């Protein structure tokens, strides 16, 4: 209970600070939906030039981008601001975090939970619901469960990528741009059908790093489509396992980084 009260105090302090500038908070909430809207608009613009991409129609592509956007925005809402760890390590603020008798990762989340991004998550969910209705899906119990599980599993996967990328700061303080290549770059990668990519790039990002199981493989399972790349149908149902594996690796790297941290000396 004491820990819960401590986290509630951190969140309450953040809320009061934002409410001190309510107009700014409202404007930020509204403008933050632009990220989700642009993901969808980009797909719409591409399909104005061609009826299909890699054999997929517009509605099928919208389903993929909506699954990706929902997963990414939920992860970004919960742990996205952990990319500020580079600043905390450089300025010595991480010392203060580690002195408290609370989980360091949880503190970093509650210290700067980006409530201004709430509308972005809501819009992503709305787009996903619309995409599911636009596509002619043969709803079975397995597909109904998949539709609920995939966005959460994708959020866990992207959350793990956020934590992994941020953890590099314990060894390399200026690692921010490298981390963004895998977080925001991963979001862009998962917004399109995997067959549009080729060669080693597709092999590494889609299946070596697991980004193909965020939206593409689950979308195939929902649509009842055969994978043009030849993977079996059951791969559309393993997103949760891939997410748990990523989360486990992220936890190990995070703990290793915490043990490696030696303070700023200030």
C-alpha positions as CSV (number, residue, x, y, z in Angstrom):
1,X,0.0,0.0,0.0
2,X,2.8,2.4,0.8
3,X,4.3,1.9,-2.7
4,X,0.9,2.5,-4.3
5,X,0.6,5.7,-2.3
6,X,4.1,6.8,-3.5
7,X,3.2,6.2,-7.1
8,X,-0.1,8.0,-6.7
9,X,1.8,10.9,-5.2
10,X,4.2,11.0,-8.2
11,X,1.3,10.9,-10.7
12,X,-0.7,13.4,-8.7
13,X,2.2,15.8,-8.6
14,X,2.5,15.5,-12.4
15,X,-1.2,16.0,-12.9
16,X,-1.2,19.2,-10.8
17,X,1.8,20.6,-12.7
18,X,0.0,20.1,-16.0
19,X,-3.3,21.6,-14.7
20,X,-1.4,24.7,-13.8
21,X,-1.3,25.4,-17.5
22,X,-4.6,24.0,-18.7
23,X,-4.7,25.7,-22.1
24,X,-1.3,24.4,-23.0
25,X,-2.3,20.9,-21.8
26,X,-5.4,20.8,-24.0
27,X,-3.6,22.1,-27.0
28,X,-0.9,19.4,-26.6
29,X,-3.6,16.7,-26.3
30,X,-5.3,17.8,-29.5
31,X,-2.1,18.2,-31.5
32,X,-0.8,14.9,-30.3
33,X,-3.4,13.0,-32.3
34,X,-1.6,14.2,-35.4
35,X,0.9,11.3,-35.2
36,X,-1.8,8.7,-35.4
37,X,-3.7,10.6,-38.2
38,X,-0.5,10.9,-40.3
39,X,0.1,7.2,-40.1
40,X,-3.3,6.5,-41.7
41,X,-3.1,9.4,-44.1
42,X,0.3,8.2,-45.4
43,X,-1.3,4.8,-46.3
44,X,-4.2,6.6,-48.0
45,X,-1.9,8.7,-50.1
46,X,0.1,5.7,-51.2
47,X,-3.0,3.9,-52.3
48,X,-4.2,6.8,-54.4
49,X,-1.4,5.8,-56.8
50,X,-2.0,2.1,-56.9
51,X,-4.9,-0.2,-56.0
52,X,-2.8,-2.8,-54.3
53,X,0.6,-3.0,-52.6
54,X,2.4,-6.3,-52.5
55,X,-0.9,-7.9,-53.2
56,X,-2.8,-6.2,-50.3
57,X,-5.8,-3.8,-50.7
58,X,-6.3,-0.5,-49.0
59,X,-8.6,-1.9,-46.3
60,X,-6.1,-4.7,-45.5
61,X,-3.3,-2.1,-45.3
62,X,-5.5,0.0,-43.0
63,X,-5.9,-3.0,-40.7
64,X,-2.1,-3.4,-40.5
65,X,-1.4,0.2,-39.8
66,X,-4.2,0.4,-37.2
67,X,-2.8,-2.6,-35.3
68,X,0.7,-1.1,-35.4
69,X,-0.5,2.4,-34.4
70,X,-2.7,1.1,-31.5
71,X,0.2,-1.0,-30.2
72,X,2.8,1.7,-30.6
73,X,0.7,4.6,-29.1
74,X,-0.2,2.5,-26.1
75,X,3.4,1.7,-25.4
76,X,4.4,5.3,-26.1
77,X,1.8,6.5,-23.6
78,X,3.0,4.1,-20.9
79,X,6.8,4.0,-21.3
80,X,7.6,6.2,-24.2
81,X,9.1,9.0,-22.2
82,X,11.7,6.6,-20.7
83,X,13.9,7.8,-23.6
84,X,14.7,10.8,-21.4
85,X,16.9,8.4,-19.4
86,X,19.9,9.8,-21.3
87,X,19.1,13.2,-19.7
88,X,18.6,11.7,-16.2
89,X,22.0,9.9,-16.5
90,X,23.8,12.9,-17.8
91,X,22.5,15.3,-15.2
92,X,22.6,13.0,-12.2
93,X,18.9,12.8,-11.7
94,X,19.1,9.0,-11.9
95,X,21.0,9.1,-8.6
96,X,17.8,10.5,-6.9
97,X,15.7,7.8,-8.5
98,X,17.9,5.0,-7.2
99,X,17.9,6.4,-3.7
100,X,14.2,5.9,-3.3
101,X,12.9,2.5,-2.1
102,X,10.8,2.0,-5.3
103,X,11.4,0.4,-8.6
104,X,13.5,2.6,-10.8
105,X,11.6,1.8,-14.0
106,X,8.2,2.4,-12.4
107,X,9.4,5.8,-11.0
108,X,10.6,6.9,-14.4
109,X,7.2,6.0,-15.9
110,X,5.1,7.8,-13.2
111,X,7.5,10.8,-13.0
112,X,6.7,11.7,-16.6
113,X,3.6,9.8,-17.8
114,X,2.6,11.6,-21.0
115,X,-1.0,12.2,-20.3
116,X,-1.1,14.6,-23.2
117,X,-0.9,11.6,-25.5
118,X,-4.2,10.1,-24.3
119,X,-6.2,11.2,-27.3
120,X,-3.6,9.6,-29.6
121,X,-4.3,6.3,-28.0
122,X,-8.1,6.8,-28.2
123,X,-7.9,7.7,-31.9
124,X,-5.7,4.6,-32.6
125,X,-8.4,2.4,-31.0
126,X,-11.1,4.1,-33.0
127,X,-9.2,3.5,-36.3
128,X,-8.6,-0.1,-35.3
129,X,-12.3,-0.7,-34.7
130,X,-13.1,0.9,-38.1
131,X,-10.5,-1.2,-39.9
132,X,-11.9,-4.4,-38.4
133,X,-15.4,-3.4,-39.6
134,X,-14.1,-2.5,-43.1
135,X,-12.6,-5.9,-43.7
136,X,-14.7,-9.0,-44.3
137,X,-13.4,-11.1,-41.4
138,X,-14.8,-14.5,-40.6
139,X,-15.1,-14.1,-36.9
140,X,-14.3,-17.2,-35.0
141,X,-13.6,-17.4,-31.2
142,X,-9.8,-17.5,-32.0
143,X,-10.0,-14.4,-34.2
144,X,-12.1,-12.5,-31.6
145,X,-9.5,-13.3,-28.9
146,X,-6.7,-12.3,-31.4
147,X,-8.3,-8.9,-32.1
148,X,-8.1,-8.1,-28.4
149,X,-4.7,-9.6,-27.6
150,X,-2.7,-8.3,-30.6
151,X,-2.7,-4.6,-29.7
152,X,-1.8,-5.4,-26.1
153,X,1.0,-7.8,-27.1
154,X,2.2,-5.2,-29.6
155,X,2.3,-2.6,-26.9
156,X,4.3,-4.9,-24.7
157,X,6.7,-5.5,-27.6
158,X,7.2,-1.8,-28.4
159,X,7.5,-1.1,-24.6
160,X,10.3,-3.6,-24.5
161,X,12.0,-1.9,-27.4
162,X,11.6,1.5,-25.6
163,X,13.2,0.1,-22.5
164,X,16.0,-1.7,-24.4
165,X,16.8,1.5,-26.4
166,X,16.8,3.6,-23.3
167,X,19.0,1.2,-21.4
168,X,21.8,1.9,-23.8
169,X,22.3,5.2,-21.9
170,X,23.9,3.3,-19.0
171,X,26.8,2.5,-21.3
172,X,26.5,5.2,-24.0
173,X,24.9,8.5,-22.9
174,X,24.5,9.9,-26.4
175,X,22.5,6.8,-27.6
176,X,19.2,8.6,-28.1
177,X,19.2,8.7,-31.9
178,X,20.2,5.1,-32.2
179,X,17.3,4.1,-29.9
180,X,14.9,6.1,-32.0
181,X,15.9,4.1,-35.1
182,X,14.3,1.0,-33.4
183,X,11.4,2.6,-31.6
184,X,10.0,5.1,-34.2
185,X,11.7,3.3,-37.0
186,X,10.0,0.1,-35.8
187,X,6.6,1.8,-35.8
188,X,7.1,2.9,-39.5
189,X,8.3,-0.6,-40.4
190,X,5.2,-2.3,-39.0
191,X,2.8,0.1,-40.6
192,X,3.1,-1.6,-44.0
193,X,2.9,-5.2,-45.3
194,X,6.2,-7.0,-44.8
195,X,6.5,-8.1,-48.4
196,X,7.1,-4.5,-49.5
197,X,10.6,-4.9,-47.9
198,X,13.2,-7.1,-49.3
199,X,16.5,-8.9,-48.6
200,X,18.4,-8.8,-45.4
201,X,16.5,-5.7,-44.2
202,X,13.2,-7.7,-44.2
203,X,14.8,-10.8,-42.6
204,X,16.5,-8.8,-39.8
205,X,13.7,-6.4,-38.9
206,X,10.6,-8.5,-39.6
207,X,11.8,-11.9,-38.1
208,X,15.2,-11.4,-36.6
209,X,14.0,-8.6,-34.3
210,X,10.3,-9.7,-34.4
211,X,8.6,-6.6,-35.8
212,X,6.7,-8.8,-38.3
213,X,4.7,-10.2,-35.5
214,X,3.3,-6.9,-34.3
215,X,0.8,-6.3,-37.1
216,X,1.6,-8.1,-40.3
217,X,1.3,-11.8,-39.2
218,X,-1.7,-11.1,-36.9
219,X,-3.5,-9.2,-39.7
220,X,-3.0,-12.2,-42.0
221,X,-4.5,-14.5,-39.3
222,X,-7.5,-12.1,-38.9
223,X,-8.1,-11.9,-42.6
224,X,-7.6,-15.6,-43.2
225,X,-5.0,-15.0,-45.8
226,X,-2.0,-17.1,-46.7
227,X,1.4,-15.5,-46.1
228,X,3.0,-14.6,-49.5
229,X,6.3,-15.2,-47.8
230,X,5.4,-18.8,-47.0
231,X,5.2,-18.7,-43.2
232,X,2.5,-21.1,-41.7
233,X,-0.8,-19.7,-40.5
234,X,-0.1,-20.3,-36.8
235,X,2.6,-17.6,-36.8
236,X,-0.2,-15.0,-36.7
237,X,-1.1,-16.2,-33.2
238,X,2.4,-16.0,-31.6
239,X,2.6,-12.3,-31.1
240,X,2.1,-12.7,-27.3
241,X,5.0,-15.1,-27.1
242,X,7.2,-12.8,-29.2
243,X,6.2,-9.9,-26.9
244,X,7.0,-11.9,-23.7
245,X,10.4,-12.8,-25.1
246,X,11.2,-9.2,-25.9
247,X,10.0,-8.1,-22.5
248,X,12.2,-10.7,-20.8
249,X,15.3,-9.6,-22.8
250,X,14.5,-5.9,-22.0
251,X,14.2,-6.8,-18.3
252,X,17.6,-8.5,-18.3
253,X,19.3,-5.6,-20.1
254,X,17.6,-3.0,-17.8
255,X,18.8,-4.8,-14.7
256,X,22.3,-5.1,-16.1
257,X,22.3,-1.4,-16.9
258,X,21.2,-0.5,-13.3
259,X,24.0,-2.6,-11.9
260,X,26.5,-1.0,-14.4
261,X,25.4,2.6,-13.4
262,X,28.1,4.3,-11.3
263,X,26.5,7.7,-10.8
264,X,27.7,11.0,-12.2
265,X,30.1,11.7,-9.3
266,X,28.3,14.9,-8.5
